[in-house]
Amino acid sequence: MRKLRAALPLLAGLGAMAALILCPETAAESARWGLRLCFEMLIPSLLPFFVVSALLRAWGLPGVLGRLLGGVTARLWGMEGAGVSAFLLGITGGYPLGAATIGQLRRDGALTREEAQRALCFCNNTGPAFLVGAAGSGIFHSSAVGLLLYAVHVLTAGVLGMLTAPKERITAPRERSYIAVAGVAEALPEAVRTSVDALLSVCGFVVLFSVLTGLLGPQIAALAGNLSASLGMELTGARALLTGVLELGSGLGAMEGLAATPGNVALAAFVIGFGGLSVQAQSAAVLHGTDLHLGKPILFKLLHGLLSALVIQLVYII
């Protein structure tokens, strides 16, 4: 068994190479779809947020929030106010900006390792542009549904923050040196450079998981059929769920044409809350060089999806 586990990465790599050789058209088309997603949605929406968030960090936003909100966030989440910048940027800029902000705050020393690990459990979220535009108007043809998904997404993220808080809450923010304020000439080039580097990693994972989703299309279809028969789900919804576990954009795209029923909106809320394995890989990329890991945060993202789906069902019942 030990030898088999050691050989699994090599076997997986050989299997991937065989799939690319046997299905080159599917792989190429899936890669083109992933690149279109990057050029048409991710780069236009994320790059400005990445650059501005880097500038805000360099110009002292975490320090300002730490002084203004330290007492509130200490009691609410057991975290000093500097971490609020990660939460706010995460719920406005979308995946994986929250993780990128936490990683940089950790590198700069504005968050302790324990605070940064807990922040990863609830500060890495999607933004309103994606939910209202892509999920609401694009999938369900209703901006109101998109706003509902966004409100529930943010609400459940805040609740998860309370669940991660230590038993002994901080009663007052500790004295700590925050990020030094940099000048425009120094901060802007560095913000652009780091933002482009991070976004290239994000796009690389989007293309990779798009290809993976395309190559696994027959297997996903077969599993979706079994899941649909077992749970009584719509076949399209079952396929969207399985696809969304791998890649968020593909999962939501697979829901196109479904009616905005409570079940379908709850399914979308789950996929959005979890984010898919692609988002988790993107988060790992932007955390490179830190002492942070994604073991517990991935479990909390799964809980985020489940809690979001439950809240959506309760909203429709009420």
C-alpha positions in Angstrom: 0.0 0.0 0.0 2.9 2.4 0.8 4.4 1.8 -2.7 1.0 2.2 -4.3 0.5 5.6 -2.6 3.9 6.7 -3.6 3.2 5.7 -7.2 -0.2 7.4 -7.4 1.0 10.8 -8.6 3.0 9.2 -11.4 0.0 7.0 -12.3 -2.3 10.1 -12.3 0.2 12.0 -14.5 0.5 9.1 -17.0 -3.3 8.8 -17.1 -3.6 12.6 -17.8 -1.1 12.3 -20.6 -3.0 9.4 -22.1 -6.2 11.3 -21.9 -4.6 14.3 -23.7 -3.3 12.1 -26.4 -6.5 10.1 -26.9 -8.9 13.2 -26.7 -6.9 16.1 -28.1 -10.0 17.9 -29.5 -11.8 17.8 -26.2 -8.8 19.0 -24.3 -8.2 21.9 -26.7 -11.8 23.0 -26.7 -11.9 22.9 -22.9 -8.7 24.9 -22.7 -10.2 27.5 -25.1 -13.2 27.7 -22.9 -11.1 28.3 -19.8 -9.0 30.9 -21.6 -12.2 32.7 -22.7 -13.4 32.7 -19.1 -10.1 34.2 -18.1 -10.0 36.9 -20.8 -13.7 37.8 -20.8 -14.5 37.6 -17.0 -11.6 36.9 -14.6 -9.0 39.3 -15.9 -11.3 42.3 -16.4 -13.0 41.8 -13.1 -10.1 40.6 -10.9 -7.1 42.5 -12.1 -8.3 46.0 -11.0 -9.3 44.7 -7.6 -6.0 42.9 -7.2 -4.1 46.1 -8.0 -6.3 48.4 -5.9 -6.2 46.0 -2.9 -2.4 45.8 -3.1 -2.3 49.6 -3.1 -4.7 49.9 -0.2 -2.5 47.5 1.8 0.6 49.5 0.9 -1.1 52.7 1.9 -2.1 51.5 5.3 -5.7 50.3 5.1 -5.2 47.3 7.4 -3.7 49.6 10.0 -6.6 52.1 9.8 -9.2 49.3 10.0 -7.3 47.8 12.9 -7.5 51.0 14.9 -11.2 51.7 13.9 -12.7 48.3 14.2 -10.3 46.3 16.4 -12.6 46.3 19.4 -15.7 45.2 17.3 -13.9 42.4 15.4 -12.1 41.2 18.5 -15.5 40.5 20.1 -17.2 39.2 17.0 -14.5 37.1 15.4 -11.7 37.0 17.9 -9.6 38.9 15.4 -8.0 42.3 15.2 -9.3 44.9 12.7 -6.5 44.4 10.2 -8.2 41.1 9.1 -11.4 43.1 8.2 -9.6 44.3 5.0 -9.3 40.7 3.8 -13.0 40.1 4.5 -14.1 43.3 2.8 -11.9 42.9 -0.2 -12.9 39.2 -0.5 -16.6 40.0 -0.6 -16.2 42.8 -3.2 -13.4 41.4 -5.4 -14.3 37.7 -5.3 -12.2 34.5 -5.3 -9.3 34.3 -4.5 -8.7 37.9 -3.5 -9.5 37.2 0.1 -6.9 34.5 0.3 -4.4 36.8 -1.5 -5.0 39.6 1.0 -4.6 37.2 3.9 -1.4 35.9 2.5 0.1 39.4 2.1 -1.1 40.5 5.6 0.7 37.4 7.0 3.9 38.2 5.1 3.7 41.8 6.3 3.1 40.7 9.9 -0.2 42.4 10.3 -1.8 39.0 11.2 -0.5 36.3 13.4 -0.3 32.8 11.9 -3.3 31.7 14.0 -5.4 34.7 13.0 -4.5 34.2 9.3 -5.5 30.6 9.4 -8.8 31.4 10.9 -9.4 34.2 8.5 -8.9 31.8 5.6 -12.0 29.9 6.9 -14.4 32.8 6.2 -12.6 35.7 4.3 -12.1 34.1 0.9 -15.4 34.7 -0.9 -16.9 35.6 -4.2 -18.1 39.1 -5.1 -21.3 40.8 -6.2 -20.3 41.3 -9.9 -20.0 37.5 -10.4 -23.1 36.6 -8.4 -25.4 39.2 -9.7 -24.1 39.2 -13.3 -23.1 35.6 -13.9 -25.2 33.6 -11.4 -28.3 35.9 -11.2 -28.8 37.4 -14.6 -26.7 34.9 -16.6 -28.1 31.6 -15.2 -31.4 32.4 -13.6 -32.2 35.5 -15.7 -32.9 37.5 -12.5 -30.7 40.0 -10.8 -32.9 39.6 -7.7 -31.8 36.0 -7.4 -28.2 37.1 -7.8 -28.6 39.6 -5.0 -30.2 37.0 -2.8 -27.3 34.6 -3.4 -24.8 37.4 -2.6 -26.6 38.4 0.6 -26.7 34.8 1.8 -23.1 34.2 0.8 -21.9 37.2 2.9 -24.2 36.4 5.8 -23.0 32.8 6.1 -19.4 33.9 5.8 -19.8 36.2 8.8 -21.4 33.4 10.8 -18.5 31.1 10.0 -16.2 33.8 11.3 -18.0 33.6 14.6 -17.6 29.8 14.6 -13.9 30.1 14.2 -13.4 32.5 17.0 -11.5 31.2 20.0 -13.3 30.7 23.3 -11.3 33.4 24.9 -12.1 36.4 22.8 -9.8 39.4 22.5 -11.4 42.2 24.5 -9.3 44.9 23.0 -6.9 45.2 20.0 -3.3 44.6 20.9 -0.6 47.2 20.2 1.1 46.2 17.0 3.1 47.9 14.2 1.1 47.9 11.0 2.2 48.0 7.4 4.3 51.0 6.6 2.7 53.5 4.2 4.5 53.5 0.8 4.6 56.3 -1.8 2.9 56.0 -5.2 6.1 55.6 -7.1 7.1 52.7 -5.0 3.7 51.1 -4.4 2.1 51.2 -7.9 4.8 49.1 -9.9 4.9 46.5 -7.1 1.1 46.3 -6.9 0.9 45.7 -10.7 3.7 43.2 -10.7 2.3 41.1 -7.8 -1.3 41.3 -9.1 -0.3 40.1 -12.6 1.7 37.2 -11.1 -1.2 36.2 -8.9 -3.7 36.5 -11.7 -1.5 34.4 -14.0 -1.6 31.6 -11.4 -5.4 31.9 -11.1 -5.9 31.7 -14.8 -3.5 28.7 -15.1 -5.6 26.8 -12.6 -8.9 27.8 -14.3 -7.6 26.4 -17.7 -6.2 23.3 -16.0 -9.5 22.5 -14.3 -11.5 23.3 -17.4 -9.5 20.7 -19.3 -9.9 18.3 -16.4 -13.7 18.8 -16.4 -13.9 18.4 -20.2 -11.9 15.2 -20.2 -14.0 13.8 -17.3 -17.2 14.7 -19.2 -18.4 11.1 -19.8 -17.6 10.0 -16.2 -19.3 13.1 -14.8 -22.4 12.4 -17.0 -22.5 8.8 -15.8 -22.2 9.8 -12.1 -24.8 12.5 -12.6 -27.2 9.9 -13.9 -26.7 7.7 -10.9 -27.0 10.7 -8.5 -30.1 11.9 -10.2 -31.8 8.5 -10.0 -30.7 8.1 -6.3 -31.7 11.5 -5.0 -34.5 12.4 -7.4 -32.6 15.5 -8.7 -32.8 16.9 -12.1 -30.1 15.4 -14.3 -28.9 18.9 -15.2 -28.7 19.8 -11.5 -26.8 16.7 -10.7 -24.3 17.3 -13.4 -23.9 20.9 -12.3 -23.2 19.8 -8.7 -20.5 17.3 -9.8 -18.9 19.8 -12.2 -19.1 22.6 -9.7 -17.1 20.5 -7.1 -14.3 20.7 -9.6 -14.6 24.2 -11.1 -17.0 27.0 -10.1 -17.6 28.6 -13.4 -18.2 25.3 -15.2 -20.6 24.2 -12.5 -22.7 27.3 -12.7 -22.6 27.2 -16.5 -24.0 23.7 -16.4 -27.1 25.1 -14.6 -28.0 27.4 -17.5 -31.6 26.8 -18.4 -32.8 25.6 -15.0 -35.7 27.5 -13.4 -35.1 29.6 -10.3 -36.7 27.0 -8.0 -35.7 26.9 -4.3 -33.8 23.6 -4.9 -31.9 25.0 -7.9 -31.0 28.3 -6.2 -29.9 26.3 -3.1 -27.7 24.2 -5.4 -26.1 27.3 -6.9 -25.6 28.6 -3.3 -23.7 25.4 -2.4 -21.5 25.5 -5.4 -20.7 29.2 -4.9 -20.1 28.8 -1.2 -17.7 25.8 -1.7 -16.0 27.4 -4.7 -14.8 24.2 -6.2 -11.3 22.5 -6.1 -10.1 25.0 -8.7 -10.7 27.9 -6.3 -8.9 26.0 -3.5 -5.9 25.5 -5.9 -6.0 29.2 -6.8 -5.9 30.0 -3.1 -3.0 27.8 -2.5 -1.1 29.5 -5.3 -1.6 33.0 -3.9 -0.6 31.8 -0.4 2.7 30.5 -1.7 5.6 31.6 0.4 3.6 31.8 3.7 3.3 29.3 6.6 -0.4 28.9 6.0 -2.2 25.8 4.8 -5.7 25.0 3.4 -6.7 21.9 5.3 -9.2 23.4 7.7 -10.3 26.2 5.4 -11.4 23.7 2.7 -13.6 22.0 5.3 -15.1 25.4 6.2 -15.7 26.2 2.5 -17.7 23.0 2.3 -19.6 24.1 5.4 -20.1 27.5 3.8 -21.8 25.8 0.8 -24.0 23.6 2.9 -25.0 26.5 5.3 -25.7 28.8 2.3 -28.0 26.1 0.7 -29.8 25.7 4.0 -30.4 29.4 4.4 -31.7 29.7 0.8 -34.2 26.9 1.5 -35.3 28.7 4.7 -35.7 32.0 2.9 -38.0 30.4 0.3 -40.0 28.7 3.1 -40.5 32.0 5.0 
